[in-house]
Amino acid sequence: MKTVVEHYDVVVVGKGNAALCAALAARDKGASVAMLEAAAQDESGGNSRFAGGVMRFAYASVDDLKRVTDLTDAEVADSDFGSNTTDEFFDDLFRLTSFRTDPVLSEMLVTQSLDIMVWLRSKGVRFVPNFGRQSALVNGKRRFFGRMPIEASGGGAGLVQMLDKAVDAAGIRIFYSTRAKRLIQDGDRVVGVRASAAGKPVDFMAKAVVLACGGFEANPEMRARYLGTGWELAKVRGTRFNQGDGIKMALDIGAAPYGNWSGCHATGWDLNAPEFGDVNVGDQFQKHSYIFGLLINANGKRFVDEGADFHSFTYAKYGGEVLKQPGQFAWQVFDSKVAKLLRSEYRIRMMTKVSGNTLEELAARLEGVDPKAFLQTVHAYNAAVRTQVPFDHTIKDGRGTVGIEPPKSNWAQALDTPPFDAYATTCGITFTFGGLRIDPASGQVLDVTLAPIPGLFCAGEMVGGLFYFNYPSGTGLVSGALFGRVAGTGAARAAVETAHEEHTIVNV
Ligand SMILES: Cc1cc2nc3c(=O)[nH]c(=O)nc-3n(C[C@H](O)[C@H](O)[C@H](O)COP(=O)(O)OP(=O)(O)OC[C@H]3O[C@@H](n4cnc5c(N)ncnc54)[C@H](O)[C@@H]3O)c2cc1C
């Protein structure tokens, strides 16, 4: 079959948030840019499109927020937006990653996070306060918690749509149903990508290539190989197209692997959700209000501290804890006292829910759970709650338990007010932490000797070294945009530098 050949200054692989930002940044520097998207247009946009759209960035005051979003005087007067100073952001990132996060990457992320939000806004992305999921009315004032008051309008899908528009306006061509298969080299220099476009081979020749095509979360073989036994059994929260292609292509030419290759972001996810994400449901199969209830396994036992912290700081690792349980499931159990605090995802039609008017009735309906052990667990928990400490869901209230293992450290309330509701969850993987090593200043991929690979850049989930063991919510989109812009700018510069060179293609 004849191979079609296309020529661009910069070819970007992927069409999620990181790729879109890389393409825009490269175009801003004058490069001609093409984007290759494995998915057809109606399924395009990667995990970014499935994202809730919350954005974690450093802000010292409401004046910083005003650089990102329009706030009315009334909204400012009636709200307590708190802060997420660079110190607080550093603390969260360092604490959650057990101080393993790459110092240079994390410093860039924290200190440039506000600037990248302003840049996204300049590209037409609209941001709004996250009233629904990160705030509550306290004494007549809206208090935001979790240090993350802003989200993209329309969530991740809205973000991708707005960036799509910017890319279109910038004259960047997107090739859909075009899956990158391998990198083309001239000596050590990357000079293009061999892709399969609806089954036909196409060589996209370029002066620089940016890989922004996600991790290996949708690939069960790679999950089992790198994350460990059992991970092939996880459900995939987002796109089915992130098969680890970009990582494999780069490793094949000697790129350095970097970061927490046995680690990933994974959350509680409806037990009967489909194998991959459903764009019509988005992130709503998740169940993030476990902090107000109990997590119960098949043996009728609790297995984590549900109230260790705001969900933003525990949810990304608790999916993995659910996967370790017998049968890879856990029921989230609540009483009616907290029903009004449960997030919107507890009110969708497609979920696995049972209810009971007594704990005994509920116990009999918790499929797969030892009912006797469950009742013992709840009675012991109810007796252990420090009832003298007031409950306040807008702060870490310290209303914990005494004398039970594991403890529940905050938001503990006896399960005593019927009706009781329970939601069945399993592990949903979001994205993988391991990736490639880059030069943080340019986004250029390094080889195993830590020398830059000429012509090769990467961004987004593919960048290794930022996240280890855990992850603060809202960081993926911000880091994707930031390192997307870095890689796009780096690639465009490289394109200019090599503009007049002639390449002999040796291994097409
Ligand atoms: C349900 C869910 C909710 C989330 N909520 C949030 C949130 O609220 N806030 C937040 O910050 N993060 C959130 N995240 C995480 C966030 O979505 C990711 O960190 C981010 O989208 C990654 O962006 P990316 O551009 O690197 O990858 P992606 O957006 O996944 O893009 C990868 C792209 O590469 C394409 N691709 C893959 N292989 C190939 C190939 N061989 N050739 C061509 N194209 C290819 C894919 O089709 C896709 O277009 C969420 C994720 C999920 C799944």
The ligand as an SDF file (V2000), in Angstrom:
LIG
                    3D

 53 58  0  0  0  0  0  0  0  0999 V2000
  -13.4030   10.6310   34.8860 C   0  0  0  0  0  0  0  0  0  0  0  0
  -12.2250   11.5710   35.0110 C   0  0  0  0  0  0  0  0  0  0  0  0
  -12.3360   12.7440   35.7370 C   0  0  0  0  0  0  0  0  0  0  0  0
  -11.2530   13.6140   35.8530 C   0  0  0  0  0  0  0  0  0  0  0  0
  -11.4260   14.8110   36.4890 N   0  0  0  0  0  0  0  0  0  0  0  0
  -10.3970   15.7010   36.5010 C   0  0  0  0  0  0  0  0  0  0  0  0
  -10.5800   17.0200   37.0080 C   0  0  0  0  0  0  0  0  0  0  0  0
  -11.6930   17.4230   37.3920 O   0  0  0  0  0  0  0  0  0  0  0  0
   -9.4990   17.8470   37.0470 N   0  0  0  0  0  0  0  0  0  0  0  0
   -8.2610   17.4700   36.5870 C   0  0  0  0  0  0  0  0  0  0  0  0
   -7.3080   18.2430   36.6500 O   0  0  0  0  0  0  0  0  0  0  0  0
   -8.0750   16.2340   36.0650 N   0  0  0  0  0  0  0  0  0  0  0  0
   -9.1150   15.3660   35.9920 C   0  0  0  0  0  0  0  0  0  0  0  0
   -8.9220   14.1390   35.4170 N   0  0  0  0  0  0  0  0  0  0  0  0
   -7.5830   13.8020   34.9210 C   0  0  0  0  0  0  0  0  0  0  0  0
   -7.3550   14.5110   33.5830 C   0  0  0  0  0  0  0  0  0  0  0  0
   -8.4280   14.2220   32.7430 O   0  0  0  0  0  0  0  0  0  0  0  0
   -6.0570   14.0740   32.9360 C   0  0  0  0  0  0  0  0  0  0  0  0
   -4.9970   14.3210   33.8180 O   0  0  0  0  0  0  0  0  0  0  0  0
   -5.8150   14.8720   31.6670 C   0  0  0  0  0  0  0  0  0  0  0  0
   -6.9830   14.9370   30.9090 O   0  0  0  0  0  0  0  0  0  0  0  0
   -4.7320   14.2660   30.8420 C   0  0  0  0  0  0  0  0  0  0  0  0
   -4.5990   15.0300   29.6760 O   0  0  0  0  0  0  0  0  0  0  0  0
   -3.7070   14.5040   28.4890 P   0  0  0  0  0  0  0  0  0  0  0  0
   -3.8660   15.5140   27.4080 O   0  0  0  0  0  0  0  0  0  0  0  0
   -2.3660   14.1410   28.9450 O   0  0  0  0  0  0  0  0  0  0  0  0
   -4.3940   13.1140   28.0620 O   0  0  0  0  0  0  0  0  0  0  0  0
   -5.7820   12.8500   27.3750 P   0  0  0  0  0  0  0  0  0  0  0  0
   -6.7450   13.9470   27.5890 O   0  0  0  0  0  0  0  0  0  0  0  0
   -6.2060   11.4900   27.7820 O   0  0  0  0  0  0  0  0  0  0  0  0
   -5.4440   12.8440   25.8320 O   0  0  0  0  0  0  0  0  0  0  0  0
   -4.7460   11.7910   25.2220 C   0  0  0  0  0  0  0  0  0  0  0  0
   -5.0600   11.8340   23.7430 C   0  0  0  0  0  0  0  0  0  0  0  0
   -4.2020   10.9740   23.0090 O   0  0  0  0  0  0  0  0  0  0  0  0
   -4.9770   10.2490   22.0760 C   0  0  0  0  0  0  0  0  0  0  0  0
   -4.2080    9.0550   21.7080 N   0  0  0  0  0  0  0  0  0  0  0  0
   -3.8590    7.9920   22.4520 C   0  0  0  0  0  0  0  0  0  0  0  0
   -3.0680    7.1630   21.7500 N   0  0  0  0  0  0  0  0  0  0  0  0
   -2.9040    7.7250   20.5350 C   0  0  0  0  0  0  0  0  0  0  0  0
   -2.1700    7.3690   19.3700 C   0  0  0  0  0  0  0  0  0  0  0  0
   -1.4350    6.2450   19.3000 N   0  0  0  0  0  0  0  0  0  0  0  0
   -2.2210    8.1950   18.2940 N   0  0  0  0  0  0  0  0  0  0  0  0
   -2.9630    9.3340   18.3160 C   0  0  0  0  0  0  0  0  0  0  0  0
   -3.6660    9.7180   19.4020 N   0  0  0  0  0  0  0  0  0  0  0  0
   -3.6200    8.9330   20.5000 C   0  0  0  0  0  0  0  0  0  0  0  0
   -6.2810   10.0290   22.7910 C   0  0  0  0  0  0  0  0  0  0  0  0
   -7.2960    9.6570   21.9120 O   0  0  0  0  0  0  0  0  0  0  0  0
   -6.4750   11.4040   23.4150 C   0  0  0  0  0  0  0  0  0  0  0  0
   -6.9910   12.3090   22.4790 O   0  0  0  0  0  0  0  0  0  0  0  0
  -10.0060   13.2710   35.2610 C   0  0  0  0  0  0  0  0  0  0  0  0
   -9.8910   12.1010   34.5060 C   0  0  0  0  0  0  0  0  0  0  0  0
  -10.9900   11.2710   34.3580 C   0  0  0  0  0  0  0  0  0  0  0  0
  -10.8420   10.0370   33.5010 C   0  0  0  0  0  0  0  0  0  0  0  0
  1  2  1  0
  2  3  1  0
  2 52  2  0
  3  4  2  0
  4  5  1  0
  4 50  1  0
  5  6  2  0
  6  7  1  0
  6 13  1  0
  7  8  2  0
  7  9  1  0
  9 10  1  0
 10 11  2  0
 10 12  1  0
 12 13  2  0
 13 14  1  0
 14 15  1  0
 14 50  1  0
 15 16  1  0
 16 17  1  0
 16 18  1  0
 18 19  1  0
 18 20  1  0
 20 21  1  0
 20 22  1  0
 22 23  1  0
 23 24  1  0
 24 25  2  0
 24 26  1  0
 24 27  1  0
 27 28  1  0
 28 29  2  0
 28 30  1  0
 28 31  1  0
 31 32  1  0
 32 33  1  0
 33 34  1  0
 33 48  1  0
 34 35  1  0
 35 36  1  0
 35 46  1  0
 36 37  1  0
 36 45  1  0
 37 38  2  0
 38 39  1  0
 39 40  1  0
 39 45  2  0
 40 41  1  0
 40 42  2  0
 42 43  1  0
 43 44  2  0
 44 45  1  0
 46 47  1  0
 46 48  1  0
 48 49  1  0
 50 51  2  0
 51 52  1  0
 52 53  1  0
M  END
$$$$
